[in-house]
């Protein structure tokens, strides 16, 4: 089982989930309701004074600087008086200033019309409040100052640039996040490109994401049921992962009767059904492309591997029969076999030494939907004419896996025919696995050492093997090449003492001393050279 990934919250370094992270507000240059009301107030006060004209009306000098002319010192109770005329001037002005401050602060707390983000008091509110207090203090004096100037930290137009489009934000709503400012429509998800309007989002480095988009990118999905892999009781994402294919899946699929390919071991995905063989095994679509389904179809491959042995000066003098069989027939043959060590739980090949009657596959099954049917079998009496009666291989496996099994079983036959007796399982199975690995290496990596060893002694054998390798579909596909790498990985990482430990010991000896010297040492001592 692969080590579990980090918790589903993904609160690792560089990734942050933020609640209410951004602040919408009126840009400071936008004239607040207080400013507009104040202008109206002064205009009203001017008209309430001596009709003396526009000299007392407030003037806006540009958009970046606002200056108010000194109002008339005339009593506001004269001509043009309005509501509240007759009340003391100080009381009226105090009530109006208090109302202005309340309106300004209420405006900063109002929710924006497009929704989604919480409002916060903006810089305008502090400026307006300070300005109102200054004006209130000045109105309490017996005479007005000639000008009222806004505070020094009033921001000019273009003070803030949008971090998305890099243009001036201008007057209007803006959003502040990560030390930058954005137009609301410019704060976009790095994944889908749409604006982020939710109150929570995920942040990876400086890239913002919708929480759903970030989960799609980072939370692993099960490659069987295609759903997000659930978290366990500790809040961590726990999953299984194939060591070669890196197929991630929920742990429950190991026990819920999900089909597994009998060749490559991958689990069946819900969007790609496997084919069912008549003996209960399942075969994925990629492995079925090069599957060998009957004994006649396998004969060219069998002869090519015999030629490979001959190219390595390991010729087999006897013609050993080879049969493709179903799982049940292979299991029955194992029960009747006295010699050999068999890899459980699934044995795929067998080198027989006893006389038996074996049911072999004579005609390949037909495909109907996602099932094979109509396979013709035939019982065959195997008579012992030498130390080896026959070689049996499970039908329905890809060409490279079938060839690897044949190379392994032929090495068992070669050892028995050459008089290698009473070898322990680690030695016999180990050296047989080395020959299987070497053949796969010559097929998957044509320029490898194994390929060169086979071609130096017999050019005829090499050309025969090559002609069959490329005969089926004009050469090996990328899929078949990857399968070959997987079968080599299986041999190299087998955990069993005989097949795994034996292979690694035998392979180390062959790499150090060569195949011929290793075989001679086994004949003399029954063990690998150190």
N, C-alpha and C positions, 0 to 999 in steps of 0.2 A: 504493500500500500504506500502510495506516495505521501510525503509529509503533508499534513493539512495546511491549506493556505491561510492567510490572515483572516480575522473576523470579517463578517459581511459588512460591518460598518466601514472597513477600509480606512480607519483613522490612523494610517501610517504617515510617515513623514512625506510632505509634499502633497498630501490629499486632505482636504478639509471640507466638512459639511457645515454650512453656515445657515443659521436661522436669523431672519430679518437683518441681512447683512448690509443692505443698501438704504440710502435715504433719498427720498424724492423731496423736492422743495422748490420754491420760487427762487430763481437766480437773483442775486442781490441787485442787479441792475433793473429788475422789473419793478415798476412803480407800485408800491404797496397801496392798499386801500387807505391806509393812514395818510400817505403822501398826497393821494388824490383828494382826500377829505380836507387835509390841511390847506391845499391850494384853494379848494372851494371856500373854506373858512375865511381865508384872507381876502378872497375876492368878495365874499359877502360883507366882510367888515369894511372893505374899502367903499363898497356901494352904500353901506350904512352911514358913512361919514359925509362930509361936505361933498356934494356932487362932483367935486373937483377932479374928476377924470381919472385916466388910467395911470397916472403917476403912482397911485398907491396899489395898483394891481400886481400880484406876484408874477414874476417873469421866470420862464425856464430857459436858462442859458445853455443850449445844447442838450444832449441826453446824458452826458457824463457829469455835469456839474449843475446843481440846482441852487439858485440864490433868490431870496425873497427881499423885495423892497421894504423899507421901513414903512409900516402902516401909519396912517394919520393919527396924530395925538388927540384928534378930536373925539369927543365922547361918542360911544356907540349908541347912545340914546337919541341922536338927532334924526334927520330925515332918512327915510329908507329903513327905519327900524323894523325888525321882524319879531319872531317869537321870543318872548322873554324880555321884550323892551320894558323898561321900567324897573327891572331887577338890578341889583348892583352888578356893575360890570365884572368885577373879580369873580363873583359866584358863577355867572354865566360862562365865562371863559374856563373856569376850573372844571365845570361839568362837561363842557365840550371836549376839553383835553382828555379827561378821564374816559369819555366815550371813545375817543380816537385810539387811545392805548388799548382798550378792550377789543375794538374791532381789529386792530393790527395783530394782536396776539392770537385772536380767534382765527384769523386768516391763515397764520402759519401752522395751526394745528389741524386745519381741515383736510380731509382725505382727498387725494387727486381723483378726477373723474374716471380715469382708466383703471383704477383699482390695483390691487396686488401688493403694493408696498405701504408700510406705515409711514405717516408723516412725522417729521420732527421739526421743532422750531428752527428756523434758518437764521442766517446772519442778519437778515433784514429786521427781524423782531428786536434784536438787541440794539441795532442802529436806531430804529424807530422809537424805541422806548427811551433811549438816551436823548434823542432829539426832542421828544416830547417833554422830558424833564427839563431840558435846557430852556425850551420855549416857555414852559410854565414858570420857571424861575425868572425869566426875563420879563414876562407879563406882570409879575408881582412888583417889578420896579416902577418907579415913577416915570421913567423914559425908556424907550426901546433902543437897542443897539442898531446901528445903521444896516447891518446884514446878519442873517442867520445862515451859517455854512454847515453842511453835513459833516459828520466825523471824518477824520483823516483816513480811516481804513475802508472807506467806501470803494468798492471794486469798479474799475472801468470796464467798458464793453471789451470782450475778447480776452478777459483775464484767464478764463478756463478754456482748454481745448479738449474736445472729445477724444477719449482713448481708443475709440473704434474707427471713426472716419477721419480723425485728426483735424476737424474743422471747428470753428468757434461755436460754442454752445449758444451764445446769445441769450435773449430773454426767453424764459420758459422753464419747464420742468427739466431736471437733470438727476442723475443717479451717481452717487459716490461709492466707490469700492476699490480696494487694493491700492489706495493712495491716488487714484485717478478718478476722472469724471467722464460720464457717458451720456449721450442722448439715450432716452429709454429704448428706442428702436435699434441702437448700436450695441447694446449689451447682449451679446449673442452666445449661444452654446457652441463650443468648439467642435462638437460632433455633428449635430444636425443643422447648425447654422441659423436656427430660429431664435428670436428674442427670448430672453429669460424673464418671465413675468411672475413666477412663483415666489413665495416668501422665503423659500429655502433652495439652495443650489449647492453643487459640489465644486470644489476648487482644487485643481491639481497643478502645482506650481503657480503660474499666472494665468492658467487657462480655466475659464468657468464652464460648467456643464449643467444641463438639467440633471436632476438626480436619477431619473429613469435612463437617460442616455449614458450617464457614468456607470450605472449598473450593467447596462448592455455591454459596455466596453471592458469592464473589469471583473464582474461576477461570473465565475465559470458556469457554463451550461452543460447539462448532461448530454452526451452525444448519442444516448439511446432514446430517452423520452423527450429530448429537446427542451426541457424545462430548466429553470435555474436550480442548481444543486442546493438543497436545503441546508440550513445550519443545524448543528447538533445542539445538545442541551447546554453546552458551554458557550454557545454563540459563535462557533467556528464552522467554516465550510469544510466538511469532510467528504472525500470522494475517493474512488479507486482510479488508478491510471495504469494502462498497459505499459510495460517497460520499454517496448520497442515502438509501437504505433502511437503512444501517448494519447490513447483514447480515454477520455475522462467520463466517468459515469457514476450514478448514485450507487452507494453500497447495496441498496435493496435489490438491484438487478442481478446480483450474483445468486439470489435465492428465489426469484419470482418466475422461473422457467423461461427467461429470455434466451433465445437461441444463440449459440456460439458457433462460429465457423470451425469445422473440424480440421481445417488446414492452417489458417492464419490466426485463429483464436480470438478474433474480434467479435464483439457482441453485436447482435442484429439491431439496427436502428429502426425506429418506428416509421421512417419515411423511405426505407429501402429493404424490402423483404428478401430473405434468403431462400435458397432452393432446398427442398427436403429430399434426401436420398431414401431409397427403399429400406435401408437398414436402420433408419432413425437418425442419421447424422444430418447436419445442415452445412450448406456450402454457400459462401458469399459470391456475389456476382463477379468480383475480380478473380477469385480463385477458379471459378467455373470457366473462365475464358480459355484456360490451357489445361483443363482437367482431362485425365485419361480414364475412359469409362469401361473399356473391355480389354481382354487379353490380346486380341489381334492388334488393337491400336497401340499397345505397349511394346510390341516386339521390336520395332526399329530402335526405340530408346534403349532397350535391353542390349541389343547388339552393339550399339554405340558405346555403352559403358564397358562391355567386354573388350572392345577395341581400345578403350582408354587404359584398361589394365594391361593389355598387351603392349601399349606404348610405354608403359613403365616397367617393362621386362617382368611382368607378373601374369603370364599367359595362363588361361584356364584350359586344360587339355580336354576335359569332359564337357559334353553338352548338357548343361543342367537345365531341366524344364523350368519355365517361369509361368506363373498363373496369377491373374488378378481375381480376387475373391471378395465376398462380402464380409462384414464384421463377424457375423455368426460363424461362418465357415472358418475364419482365421482363429477365433477363440476355441473352436472344437479341435483344430489342428494343434494348437498349443497344448491342450490337455493331453493329446496322444504323443506329444514330443517329449523325449527323455532328456535330451541335451539342450544346452543353451540357457541364457539368462534373458528374461523378457521384461521389457520396460512397461511398467504399469502406471496409470490405469488404462491407457490405450496403446495397444501394440499395433503397429502399422505394417510390420513385415516379419517374415520368419524364414529361416534356412532349415529345411526339414532333413532329418537323417533317418527317419523311420518310414516304413511303407504304410501309406494311408490312402483312403479314398476322399478326395477333396472336391467340393462343388465350386467350380470356377465360373466367372462371368464370360459368356461367349458372345453375347450381343449387347451393345450399349443400350441403356434405357432411353425412352423418348420423354421429351419434356411436355407436360400438360399443366398449364398455369405456372405455379411455382413448385411443382412436384415432378419427380421422375417416376416413370412407370413403364411396364412392358419389357422389363429386362429378362433375357433368357439365360438360364444357367444350365450347367451340365456336370454331372458327377464324373470324376476322372480318377482312375486307379493309378497310384504312383508306386512304381516298383523300384526297389533299391538296387542299383547297378554299381554304385560306388559309395563313398562316404557321405555323399550329399544326394538326397532324393529329389528335392525341388526347392524353388524359391517362391514364396507366396508374398504378395503385396496387396494392400487394401486398395480397392478401386475408388474412383471419383476424386483423386487428389491431383493437384496441379503437376505439370510436367517436371518442374525442378524438384518438388518434394518427392515425387515418385522416383526420379533418378537418384536422389540422395539416399532413399531407402534401398534401392537396388544396389548402389555402390557399397552400402553397409553390409547387406546380406551376402553379396558376392565375396566380400573379404572374409566373412565367416566360412564360406565354401572353399576359398583359396587356402585358408589356414588348415582346414580339415583334410583337403586333398594333398597338401604338402607335408602332412605328418606332425602338425603342431598339436600336441595332446595335453589334456588336463590343465589348461590355462585357467587362472582365476578370473572372475568376471571383470575386475578392473583392468587387467591386461588385455583380454580378448575384446571386450566391448570398447575399450579405449582406442586400440589400434584400428578397429573397424570404423569408429567415429572419425578418426583422422582421415581415412580414405574417403569417407562421405564428405567431409569438409573440403578436402582437396579437390574433389570433383566439382562441388558447388563453386569453389573459388575459380576453377578453370572456366566455368560457364558464366559466372557473374563478372569476373575480372579477367578478360581474355589475355592480358599481358602479364599475368601473375606468374610466380615461380611454379605453381602447380601446373599451369598450362604449358610452360616451357619444358618441364620435366616429361610431360606426356608426349610432346611433339618431337623431341630430339631422337627418340628411338624408333618411332614408327610414323612416318608421314602419312601412310595409308590410313592408319587408325585415326589420326587427327582429322584428316579430311572427311572420314566417314562420320565422326562425331559432329563435326561442324556442319555437315550437310543436313543432319537431322535437326540440329539446333535451330537452323533457319528455315526448315521445311514447312512449318505449320502455318505461319502467317507473315512470311517475309522477314523474319528476324524477331528478336525478343522486344517486347514492348516495355515501356517504362514501368508499367504495373508489374510485369513478370520480373524485371530487374529488381524492383523493391522487394518482391516476395523472396527472391534468392538471397538477398541480404538478410531478410528476417530468418530464413532457415539456417543460415550461417550463425546468426546471433543466437538462435535456439541451442545449437550444438555447443557454442562457446560458453554459454551461461547456464547450461543444465546443472541443476543442483543435486542430482542423484550421485551416489558414490561411484557407481560403475560407469555410467554414461558421461557424467560431468567431470568427476575427479579423475576417472580413467583417461578421458580425452585430454585433459590439460597435462597430465603426466606424459602421455604418449606424444602429444604435440611438442612438448618441450624437448623430448629425446630426439624426435625426428628433425627438429630445427637445429639441434646441436650436432647430431651425428649423421643425419641423413636417413632415409627410409630403409635402404638396404642393410646398413650396419645395425640399425635398430631391430629389424626382423631377425637378423642372424643372432643377435644377443638374446632375443626372446626365445629362439629355438634352443640355445645352449643353457640358459638360466631360468627361463620362465618369467623373467621380469624385465623392466625397461633399464637401459644403461643409465647410470647416474652422471 
